[in-house]
Structure formats: structure tokens, C-alpha cells
């Protein structure tokens, strides 16, 4: 059995936070309904400006086969479409359809309601601002890790 280690000193509540986030992820997954979290992540990444499957895969830390399967399913459902890129004849851009934008908005509204139900019971309701602040931190960490993989040796 591996030895257990204490959380880093700057995260005294780290284990509790991780466990809470895992439970919260499950709550949001349920709120996503039939779309599911994997497809939600792909739609939200495209809505945030990642138009190419390779960028979506990179942003989400997934392999291209997983992204291709999700994109194929979303295209079949009419939520996403592939379009030729105006700047690169070989490239394909991914674009949300009007139905895809509507579905993304519907799912996010359900997720926000689920999160609001939890936050309403929290001692510190500014927790949503703290969670939102982790978004840019995640992006920065992703950029740093990606730069380390592709940068000069």
C-alpha cells in the first residue's frame, strides 16, 4: 500500500476541497442531462473560441480520437458542424449550430441552478467567485505545461 502524504501546507483543506469538487462534478454531470459532461466540455470549448479539433483536444487534455468521436456525435445530433476554414483550405473549423448554442445555454442554465442550490447553503456565498477565478488559473497552468512539452529542450 502506498504511503500517504499530507496535503501541501498552502492547501490545508486540500483533501476536503478535492472531495467536494468531485461530488460537485457529479452534481453538474447529472444536471447536464442527456448531453453529458464529455459533450458539454467539447461544446463549451468551441463556444469559448477553440474552433479546431486539435485545439479542443489540447485544451481538454484528451486524445484526438476521443475528440473526433465526440465531434461526430455532436454533428449527428445537429449541435455542431464542420466548416472549411477561410484561412487554410486544409483545416476544418468546428462551429456550434443554432441548436447547439440553444442546447449549450439550456444545459448551462441547469448547471447554474444546481450550483446555486448548493451555494445557497454555503456559509460563504462568494464561493462561486472563487471557483470562477480558478478558470484563468487552469488556463495558465495548461499553457505552462504545454509550453514545457513543446518548448526547446
PENOR-V905259 format. One record per pair of residues at least 24 apart in sequence whose C-alpha atoms are under 10 Angstrom apart, sorted by sequence separation. I is the first residue (numbers start at 1). J is the second residue. D is the distance in Angstrom with one decimal. If there is no record, write none. Layout:
i=I j=J d=D
i=I j=J d=D
//
This chain:
i=79 j=103 d=7.6
i=42 j=67 d=7.6
i=75 j=100 d=9.4
i=79 j=104 d=8.9
i=74 j=100 d=8.4
i=43 j=70 d=9.5
i=38 j=66 d=9.4
i=39 j=67 d=9.1
i=42 j=70 d=7.4
i=43 j=71 d=8.9
i=38 j=67 d=9.2
i=41 j=70 d=9.8
i=42 j=71 d=7.7
i=53 j=82 d=9.9
i=39 j=69 d=9.7
i=40 j=70 d=9.7
i=52 j=82 d=9.3
i=39 j=70 d=6.1
i=43 j=74 d=8.4
i=51 j=82 d=9.4
i=38 j=70 d=7.5
i=39 j=71 d=8.1
i=42 j=74 d=9.0
i=51 j=83 d=9.8
i=52 j=85 d=9.3
i=39 j=73 d=8.5
i=40 j=74 d=9.8
i=46 j=80 d=9.3
i=51 j=85 d=9.3
i=39 j=74 d=7.3
i=43 j=79 d=8.4
i=43 j=80 d=7.9
i=42 j=80 d=9.9
i=53 j=91 d=9.8
i=56 j=94 d=9.7
i=35 j=74 d=9.1
i=52 j=91 d=7.9
i=53 j=92 d=8.2
i=52 j=92 d=6.6
i=53 j=93 d=7.8
i=51 j=92 d=8.2
i=52 j=93 d=5.2
i=53 j=94 d=7.2
i=35 j=77 d=9.9
i=51 j=93 d=5.0
i=52 j=94 d=5.9
i=50 j=93 d=8.8
i=51 j=94 d=4.9
i=52 j=95 d=9.1
i=50 j=94 d=8.1
i=51 j=95 d=6.7
i=49 j=94 d=9.6
i=50 j=95 d=9.3
i=51 j=96 d=9.5
i=49 j=95 d=9.4
i=46 j=93 d=9.5
i=47 j=94 d=9.5
i=46 j=94 d=6.9
i=47 j=95 d=8.0
i=46 j=95 d=7.0
i=47 j=96 d=7.1
i=46 j=96 d=7.3
i=43 j=94 d=9.5
i=43 j=95 d=9.0
i=44 j=96 d=9.5
i=43 j=96 d=7.3
i=47 j=100 d=9.5
i=47 j=101 d=8.0
i=43 j=100 d=7.6
i=44 j=101 d=9.4
i=47 j=104 d=8.7
i=43 j=101 d=8.5
i=43 j=103 d=9.3
i=44 j=104 d=7.3
i=43 j=104 d=6.9
i=44 j=105 d=9.7
i=40 j=103 d=9.3
i=41 j=104 d=9.9
i=40 j=104 d=7.2
i=44 j=108 d=9.3
i=39 j=104 d=9.8
i=40 j=107 d=8.0
i=35 j=103 d=8.4
i=40 j=108 d=8.9
i=35 j=104 d=9.0
i=37 j=107 d=9.9
i=32 j=103 d=9.9
i=36 j=107 d=9.3
i=32 j=104 d=9.3
i=35 j=107 d=7.9
i=34 j=107 d=9.5
i=32 j=106 d=8.8
i=33 j=107 d=7.5
i=32 j=107 d=5.3
i=31 j=107 d=7.1
i=32 j=108 d=7.6
i=31 j=108 d=8.5
i=32 j=109 d=9.4
i=33 j=110 d=8.8
i=29 j=107 d=10.0
i=31 j=109 d=9.1
i=32 j=110 d=6.9
i=33 j=111 d=9.6
i=28 j=107 d=9.4
i=31 j=110 d=5.6
i=32 j=111 d=6.6
i=28 j=108 d=9.2
i=30 j=110 d=9.4
i=31 j=111 d=5.3
i=59 j=139 d=8.3
i=30 j=111 d=8.6
i=31 j=112 d=8.9
i=61 j=142 d=8.9
i=28 j=110 d=8.4
i=29 j=111 d=8.3
i=31 j=113 d=8.6
i=32 j=114 d=9.9
i=60 j=142 d=9.3
i=28 j=111 d=5.5
i=31 j=114 d=6.7
i=59 j=142 d=7.5
i=27 j=111 d=8.2
i=28 j=112 d=8.5
i=30 j=114 d=9.2
i=31 j=115 d=9.4
i=58 j=142 d=8.9
i=59 j=143 d=9.1
i=28 j=113 d=9.6
i=58 j=143 d=10.0
i=28 j=114 d=6.9
i=27 j=114 d=7.1
i=28 j=115 d=7.5
i=59 j=146 d=9.6
i=27 j=115 d=8.1
i=58 j=146 d=8.5
i=24 j=114 d=9.2
i=25 j=115 d=10.0
i=24 j=115 d=7.9
i=27 j=118 d=9.6
i=24 j=118 d=8.8
i=21 j=131 d=10.0
//
